[in-house]
Amino acid sequence: EYHTSCDAATRKAHLKQFKKCVASINRSRPKLVFCSGYLDDSCRKLLARINDSIPVVVMDGSTFFTFWHSGAQFLALTTQQSLEEGSEQMRWIREELEQVRMAKHHLFVVVDNDPRVLSDRVLMILTRGRAHMILGLSNKVTTPDEQEGPSFEAKIGYEANAVDDDGASVKSTDSVEDKNDEWISVIAGSRTNGLRTITLLDWDRWETRFEEIEA
């Protein structure tokens, strides 16, 4: 994430990191690149250096949307718009997740912020929707009690017919669920600039790797 408000030295270091990211992408040739955060004209020019054969999706946080690649669906969520129950974004999320639950295709969720800023209820709804991963960039400052390194991952599980802390169901229908409706999602992000690679090994197996990019 690159901001024009930082000082010249910091900005120079950020741009150097970005150049290294682009070089790494061109070497590894992934099937898709997803970039989130604030990108000014200089950053977008660097992004344009990615090989034309590699699709690039950019999320600036202004809206939410979905896209598909290699049979997997991606939901791009924005914390700049409401995620409260009944909001436009949440109604859209529920509609998309119900389709995922019926079709049972791969789903990944990307957020324009630290995914841990999402409420427990939203995280549970996304997990119930069979999201493999909920990804985002952390803007938090590391504290003495929170030494996680450059990258973090955590698991969150959904149990059949689960309710939130207020006793309200996270389901959008009154259907009764069983063990087949339970799911585990991975929440992942990074504290530093870098590249996270997701590799689908086969239908129900995948792995992720984070590469920290130093200035």
N, C-alpha and C positions, 0 to 999 in steps of 0.2 A: 504494500500500500504506500503510495507516494504522494506527499502533500507539498504544495508550493509554499506553505507557511514555515517549513523548516529552514535552517540556515544553509548557506552555500555549501559548506563542507559536508553536512549531512546529506544534502540533496545530491551532491556529487557521488557520495558513497552509494546512495540508493540507486542512482542511474547505472553505476558500475555493476552493482548486483543484478540489476535488470538485464544488462547486456550479457552477463554470464548465464542468466536463466535462459535467454533466447538462444545462446550458443549451445547450451546443454540440450535444449529441446530439439534443435536442428541435428544434433549428433544422434540422439536416441530415437528420433522420428516416431513419436507416439501417434496413435490413431485420432486423438482429439486433445485440444488444449483448452482449458477453461481458466479465465483470468478474472479476478474480482478485485474490487477496491477502487480508489480514486486514481484515474489515469489522465494526466494532462497531455498536451500535444506532443511533448518530447517523448513521453512514455509510449504513446500510440505509434509514433514513428518507429520506435525500437520494436514494438510488437509487430509492425508490418514487415520486419526482417525475417519473421518465421517463414519457413519454406512454404510456398504456395500449395503444396500437396497436403499440408496439415490443416484441418479445419480448426478455427479459433472462435470461441464463444466468449464474449466480454460481458460482465455484469457490473454496472456502475451503481447499483442499489436504487435506481429510480423507479423500478417496477419489478413485478414478479412474472415468471414465465416458465415454460417447460420446453425441453428439446429432447430429441432422441439420437442415439448413436450406437451402432453395432447391436441393435436389439435391446439396449438398455435405455430406460427413461431417466431424465434428470429434472428435478424440480429446483428452480432458482428462487429463493425467498429473500425478501428485503425486510430488514428491521426498521426501515424508515417509514413503513406503513404498518397499520395496526394488525396484530395477530390475535386480537381478542375474538372470542366466540361471536359469530354473527357478522364479523367484518368481511369485506369483499375478498380479502386475501384468504381468510380462513375458510370461507365457503368454497372457494376455488380449490384449496388444498384438500378438503374433504371429498369433493367430487373426483379429483385426480386419484386420491388414495383408494377410494372404493373401486375404481377401475383396475388399479394395481392388484388389489386383493382378489378380484375375480380372475384377472388374466395371469397373475403370478409371474410377471416378468421382472427382470432386475430393475431396482430403483435406487438412485443415489440422490441425496438432497444437499444442495450447497447454499450457504448463507453468507450475506455480505458483512458478517461480523463474527465474533467469537460465538460458536454454536451454544456455548454454555449460558449465554444471556437469554436464550429461549426459556420460557417457563417450563416447569416439569410437565404440565398438562400438554403443551405443544409437543414436547419431546416424546411423550407417551403416545400422542396421536400419530406422530410420524413413525414411531416404532410399530404401532399397531398396523400401520399402512405398509409394513414389510420393507422399510428402507434399510438397505444394507449399511450405508454410512450417512452420517450427517456431518458435513464438512464446513469449515470456516477458518478465518484468520483471527488469532487472538490479539487483541489490543491491550491486554492486561499487562501490568508491570509485575515481574516476578517478586514475590515476597519471601522472607526467610522460611515461612511455613509452606511455600509452594514452589519448590525447586523441581521443575518438571523437565528441564532441558529444552531444546529448541522445538520439540514436537510432543504432542500429547494425544493419547487415545484412552477412551473409557467405554465400557459396555453398558447398555441400558436394556432392560427386558420388559416385555409386555405379557401379562398373564391374562388368560381368558376372562372376560367380563370385568376387567379392572375398573376401579373408580379413582378419582383424584382425591386430593386432601380434603375437599369439601363434600366428599361422598357422591359426587356427580359422575355419571358414566362418561367415558371418553368416546363411546361409540356414537355414531350418527343415526343408528337405527335401534330398534328394540329386539333385534335378533339375539338368540342365545348362542354363545360361543363355546367351543370345546378346545382340546389340546392342540388341534391343528391350526388354531387361530393365534397361538402364541408365537412370539418372535423376539430376536435379540438384534439390536442395532449397535453400531460402533459410532461414537462421537469422536471426531478427530479434528485437529487443527495444529497450528504452529505459532510459536512466539516470534520467530524470525522469518525473514524472507527466504524463500526456497521453493522447491518443486515437490509436490506429492504425486506419486505415480500409483494408479490403480490398475491392476492386471486381473482380468477375468480368466481363470484357469479352465473352468468348464462351467456347466450350468449352475451348480450350487457351490462352487469354490472360487475364491478370489483372494488376492493379497494386496497390501498397500505398503509403500515405502516412501519415506521423506528424505529429501536431499537438501541439507542446509547450504545456502549459497553465501559465501563470505565476500566482503567488499575488497 
